[in-house]
Amino acid sequence: MGKSRLRGTYFMAQQTTPGEVRAAAAAILDEEDEWRRIMAQDGAEVLKLYLDVKSPHAYLAVRPSLMVARDYSVQLDIQPYTLDYITLGVSTSVDSDMRRRPASAAADRKARMYYAAARQYAALQALPFRSPHRLLVSTAVHKAWLFAKQQEQAIPFLMRVYLQGWGSGWRDYEVESLEQLKTTLKEAGVDLADFDVFMTSGGQGDAALAACNAAAEATGVTGVPHYVFDDPTTGGRVGLFGREHLALIREKFHAAGLARRPDVEPAFSHAWRGPMRA
């Protein structure tokens, strides 16, 4: 990769102005038809992928994971799993000011490295990225995601949230705002009839999200991205934490003869750059 390309990808990960974020997001959203095509395909196997909107490494996993369903007879089922900052050690508490409160200097370094690594990989994918200025509550957006999923619009909705949110470090996107979420749902082509009922406290959305969290925890989830599938070579259920396991997942499906085309190769780089192509 030449120096100009290096400068370009570094710049993409350091977006700060709304105009630059919009331009970067638009370039990624040019792939939307391909996302829809992939998600509409039938598959002999199912790959479940659990993500949390507030995880930058989940943001990085969406498009590389779609490549599995593009290349293999696999249906990708993306579902929300709500992480806990305290359990993860990112903060000792989640207070009304939503500021991160690390338990120690070592915990602070760990959290900063977590975002620094995401920034580097975002650059490779030309994704807009900025470290968050506050902690996030992802319950509302996860419920909205499940509402979009009912209409098979989960990926278009989720990627719009990710691009706007992580592009500005959540400075220009209010992830807890129902009005903001409604706007994004409309942009993704979601019919908003019954949305308010779905989002009501104690209603269908809460029940659906609780079911997703319980199902993820039953597979041994420890973080996101978390992959779950039935190994076609052994028949056993497999749960894997981390985007680095995509090459292993592809190997499993390849060994089972599930490649959609004769030119498909199972090898897949953790430093995948995109873009996606039909």
VEXDO-9615 format. One record per residue (C-alpha): residue number from 1; x, y, z. Coordinates in steps of 0.05 Angstrom, whole numbers, plus 32768, in hexadecimal, padded with zeros to 4 digits. Example, Ala and Ser with C-alpha at 12.3 -4.5 7.8 and 13.67 -1.06 7.14 Angstrom:
BEGIN
   pos      u      v      w
     1   80F6   7FA6   809C
     2   8111   7FEB   808F
END
This chain:
BEGIN
   pos      u      v      w
     1   8000   8000   8000
     2   801D   8043   7FEB
     3   8027   807F   8017
     4   7FEA   80A3   7FFC
     5   7FBF   8067   800E
     6   7FDD   8066   8054
     7   7FCE   80AF   805E
     8   7F87   80A5   8045
     9   7F77   806B   8074
    10   7F96   808E   80B0
    11   7F6D   80CC   80A1
    12   7F2D   80A3   809C
    13   7F37   808A   80E3
    14   7F43   80D0   80FE
    15   7F04   80F2   80E3
    16   7EEE   812D   810E
    17   7EC0   8159   80E5
    18   7E78   8146   80D5
    19   7E85   8150   808B
    20   7EBF   8121   808B
    21   7E98   80ED   80B2
    22   7E5E   80F2   8081
    23   7E8D   80E9   8045
    24   7EAD   80AC   8065
    25   7E6A   808E   8077
    26   7E4F   8099   8031
    27   7E88   8072   8013
    28   7E79   8037   8041
    29   7E2E   803C   8034
    30   7E3B   8034   7FEA
    31   7E40   7FE9   7FFC
    32   7DF8   7FE7   8016
    33   7DDB   7FC2   7FDA
    34   7E10   7F8D   7FE4
    35   7DFF   7F86   802E
    36   7DB6   7F7C   801C
    37   7DC7   7F49   7FE6
    38   7DF2   7F21   8015
    39   7DBE   7F21   804D
    40   7D87   7F0B   801C
    41   7DAC   7ECB   8008
    42   7D98   7E87   8021
    43   7DCC   7E5F   8049
    44   7DD7   7E17   805E
    45   7DF3   7E2F   80A1
    46   7DE8   7E69   80D1
    47   7E1F   7E95   80EF
    48   7E06   7EBE   812A
    49   7E2C   7EFD   8139
    50   7E21   7F23   817A
    51   7E35   7F6C   817C
    52   7E2D   7FA8   81A9
    53   7E27   7FED   8189
    54   7E54   800B   81BF
    55   7E8E   7FDC   81AC
    56   7EBD   7FF7   8176
    57   7ED5   7FB1   8167
    58   7E8E   7F9C   8158
    59   7E8B   7FD6   8126
    60   7EC9   7FBA   8105
    61   7EAA   7F75   8100
    62   7E6B   7F82   80D7
    63   7E87   7F85   8090
    64   7EBC   7F4E   8097
    65   7E87   7F21   80B5
    66   7E59   7F2F   8079
    67   7E91   7F13   804E
    68   7E85   7ECE   806D
    69   7E3D   7ECE   8055
    70   7E53   7EEA   8012
    71   7E85   7EB2   8006
    72   7E63   7E77   8028
    73   7E1D   7E59   802B
    74   7E12   7E79   806F
    75   7DDC   7EA7   808A
    76   7DF8   7EDD   80B6
    77   7DCB   7EEC   80F2
    78   7DE3   7F2B   8115
    79   7DC5   7F37   815A
    80   7DD2   7F68   8193
    81   7DF4   7F57   81D4
    82   7DF8   7F8D   8209
    83   7E3C   7F92   822A
    84   7E48   7FAE   8270
    85   7E80   7FE1   8278
    86   7E8B   7FCE   82C1
    87   7E91   7F83   82B2
    88   7EC2   7F94   827A
    89   7EEC   7FBF   82A8
    90   7EE4   7FFD   827C
    91   7EC6   8025   82B6
    92   7EB7   8019   82FF
    93   7E72   8039   82F8
    94   7E42   8055   82C4
    95   7E29   8097   82E0
    96   7DFB   80CD   82C4
    97   7E36   80F4   82A7
    98   7E4A   80B5   827F
    99   7E94   80C1   828C
   100   7EC4   8086   828D
   101   7EE1   8077   82D2
   102   7F18   8043   82CC
   103   7F28   801A   8309
   104   7F73   8028   8303
   105   7FA9   8044   82D6
   106   7FB2   7FFE   82B9
   107   7F68   7FF9   82AA
   108   7F6A   803D   8289
   109   7FA4   8028   825C
   110   7F7F   7FE9   8249
   111   7F41   8010   8235
   112   7F69   8042   820D
   113   7F8D   800A   81E8
   114   7F4A   7FEB   81D9
   115   7F35   8029   81B3
   116   7F7A   8035   8195
   117   7F7A   7FF0   8176
   118   7F35   7FFB   8159
   119   7F4D   803D   813B
   120   7F84   8019   8115
   121   7F56   7FE4   80F9
   122   7F21   8017   80E7
   123   7F56   803A   80BD
   124   7F61   7FFA   8095
   125   7F17   7FF5   8086
   126   7F12   8040   8076
   127   7EDD   8045   80AD
   128   7ED4   8089   80D0
   129   7EE9   8081   8119
   130   7EF3   80AC   8156
   131   7EFB   8095   819E
   132   7EBB   80A0   81C6
   133   7EB5   80DD   81F3
   134   7E87   80BA   8224
   135   7E69   8078   8238
   136   7E2C   8060   8211
   137   7DEB   803D   8223
   138   7DDA   8010   81E9
   139   7D97   7FF3   8200
   140   7D6C   8021   81D4
   141   7D95   8019   8195
   142   7D97   7FCD   819F
   143   7D4B   7FCC   81A3
   144   7D47   7FF7   8165
   145   7D77   7FC7   8142
   146   7D48   7F8C   8153
   147   7D0E   7FB5   8137
   148   7D35   7FBF   80F6
   149   7D46   7F76   80F5
   150   7CFD   7F64   80F2
   151   7CFC   7F86   80AF
   152   7D3E   7F6A   8098
   153   7D60   7FAE   809C
   154   7D8F   7FA0   80D6
   155   7DD0   7FAB   80B1
   156   7DBD   7FEC   808E
   157   7DA4   8007   80D0
   158   7DDE   7FEE   80FA
   159   7E14   8008   80CA
   160   7DF4   804D   80C8
   161   7DF5   8050   8114
   162   7E3D   8037   8116
   163   7E57   8066   80E1
   164   7E37   80A4   80FF
   165   7E45   8091   8146
   166   7E8D   8078   8143
   167   7E9D   80AA   810C
   168   7E94   80E3   813E
   169   7EA5   80BD   817E
   170   7E5B   80C2   818E
   171   7E5E   810E   8190
   172   7E2D   8117   8156
   173   7DFF   80DB   8162
   174   7DD2   80D2   819E
   175   7DCE   8087   81A4
   176   7D9A   808B   81DC
   177   7D6C   80BA   81B5
   178   7D2D   809A   8198
   179   7D26   80D3   8167
   180   7D6D   80C9   814E
   181   7D60   807E   8148
   182   7D20   808A   8122
   183   7D45   80B6   80F0
   184   7D79   8080   80E5
   185   7D44   804A   80DE
   186   7D21   8073   80A8
   187   7D63   807D   8083
   188   7D6C   8031   8084
   189   7D27   8027   8066
   190   7D03   800E   80A5
   191   7CB8   8017   80AC
   192   7CAE   8038   80F0
   193   7C67   801F   80FC
   194   7C64   8001   8143
   195   7CAA   8019   8153
   196   7C94   8041   8190
   197   7C6E   8005   81AB
   198   7CAA   7FD8   819F
   199   7CD8   8007   81C5
   200   7CAA   8010   8202
   201   7CCB   7FFE   8244
   202   7CBA   7FB7   8256
   203   7C9E   7FAA   8210
   204   7CB0   7F7E   81D5
   205   7CF3   7F9F   81C9
   206   7D0B   7F93   8210
   207   7CF5   7F4B   820D
   208   7D18   7F40   81CA
   209   7D58   7F5F   81E2
   210   7D57   7F36   8223
   211   7D4F   7EF7   81F9
   212   7D8C   7F0A   81CE
   213   7DB7   7F17   820B
   214   7DA2   7ED5   822B
   215   7DAF   7EAE   81EC
   216   7DF4   7ECE   81E5
   217   7E06   7EBF   822D
   218   7DF0   7E76   8224
   219   7E27   7E70   81EF
   220   7E5D   7E89   821E
   221   7E63   7ED0   8203
   222   7E9B   7EF8   8224
   223   7E9C   7F34   81F5
   224   7E8C   7F4B   81AE
   225   7E90   7F3B   8176
   226   7E79   7EF5   818B
   227   7E6E   7EC0   8156
   228   7E43   7E82   815F
   229   7E38   7E4A   812D
   230   7E30   7DFF   8126
   231   7E73   7DE4   810E
   232   7E60   7DBF   80CD
   233   7E9D   7D93   80D4
   234   7E8D   7D79   811A
   235   7E45   7D8C   8127
   236   7E58   7DAE   8168
   237   7E43   7DF5   817C
   238   7E7D   7E27   817A
   239   7E81   7E6B   819B
   240   7EBC   7E99   818B
   241   7ECC   7EDF   81A5
   242   7EF0   7F0E   8176
   243   7EF4   7F21   812D
   244   7F37   7EFD   8127
   245   7F11   7EBC   8124
   246   7EF1   7ECA   80E0
   247   7F28   7EA3   80BC
   248   7F1A   7E66   80E8
   249   7ECF   7E6D   80DC
   250   7EDB   7E70   8091
   251   7F08   7E32   8095
   252   7ED0   7E0C   80B7
   253   7E9C   7E1E   8082
   254   7ECE   7E13   804A
   255   7EDF   7DCD   8063
   256   7E94   7DBD   8061
   257   7E90   7DCF   8017
   258   7E65   7E0D   8022
   259   7E8B   7E3D   7FF4
   260   7E5B   7E62   7FC7
   261   7E8E   7E68   7F8E
   262   7ECA   7E3E   7F78
   263   7EFA   7E79   7F81
   264   7EEA   7E83   7FCB
   265   7F26   7E7D   7FFA
   266   7F1E   7E72   8045
   267   7F5A   7E9D   8057
   268   7F46   7EE1   8073
   269   7F70   7F18   8090
   270   7F61   7F38   80D3
   271   7F7B   7F76   80B1
   272   7F44   7F73   807C
   273   7F3F   7FB4   8057
   274   7F01   7FAE   802C
   275   7EDC   7FC7   8006
   276   7EA7   7F93   7FFD
   277   7E9A   7F7E   7FB6
   278   7E65   7F54   7F95
END
